[in-house]
Amino acid sequence: MTERAIGENFKVVLSTKKTLFGAPASDFTTYYSDVNDLATKTVVPGGATEAVVAIASGDEHTATTTAAAHRGARKLYVDSANSTLEEGDTIEYASGKYAYIRRIVNDKVYLKTPLKANVASGSTLTQVGNTGEYSTADIAIPAAGEYIVAIEGSDYGILVEQRVKVVDPSAGQTVDPDEPDDTVAVAY
């Protein structure tokens, strides 16, 4: 359980295990509820925004496909002699469609999730800076107690919860400043 002070701004980070990329903040709802009254939810405006790792222009890894791949496939064939892709890259394979590269063997690129669009032979695959980690807007709970903070993304089948204890410094309660922040992981 994470501890916070009354009114302290904090964020909760959701990791989609590198399977969800590019989802807009509006696709997520963040709220908290007192553990003694879970029916009453306080919505935190702003949803959840994906952290993006910047890749300098011209430094992106790329490859050209040498065979067509259909929606649902988890493997792409590329021109291995000219490919700069690496395992662990996130690539954009169609406009607004992203995938995480699990493994590369010669001309085969294995993806963590199925393609959500067809990919034509001769298509360019480009590394992008998405991470698959989403951060909530600032949350500041105004009263001491124990709460459940939830992030919901119904379009993706995501509902995660984190328990948070809010303490009152004016009553002599303290928060350990060295306690690490938690990342809520989702097997998606």
SULURTA-V178352 format. One record per residue. BURIAL is + if it has 24 or more other C-alpha atoms within 12 Angstrom, else -. Layout:
# SULURTA-V178352
<<BURIAL> <BURIAL>>
This chain:
# SULURTA-V178352
<<-> <+> <+> <+> <+> <+> <-> <-> <-> <+> <+> <+> <+> <+> <+> <+> <+> <+> <+> <+> <+> <+> <+> <-> <+> <-> <+> <+> <+> <+> <+> <+> <+> <+> <-> <-> <-> <-> <-> <-> <-> <-> <+> <+> <-> <-> <+> <+> <+> <+> <+> <-> <-> <-> <-> <-> <-> <-> <-> <+> <+> <+> <+> <+> <+> <+> <-> <-> <+> <-> <-> <-> <-> <+> <+> <+> <+> <+> <+> <-> <-> <-> <+> <+> <+> <+> <-> <+> <+> <+> <+> <+> <+> <-> <-> <-> <+> <+> <+> <+> <+> <+> <-> <+> <-> <-> <+> <+> <+> <+> <+> <+> <+> <+> <+> <+> <-> <-> <+> <-> <-> <-> <+> <+> <+> <+> <+> <+> <+> <+> <+> <+> <+> <+> <+> <+> <+> <-> <+> <+> <+> <-> <-> <+> <+> <+> <+> <+> <+> <+> <+> <+> <+> <-> <-> <-> <-> <+> <+> <+> <+> <+> <+> <+> <+> <+> <+> <-> <-> <-> <-> <-> <-> <-> <-> <-> <-> <-> <-> <-> <-> <-> <+> <+> <+> <+> <-> <->>
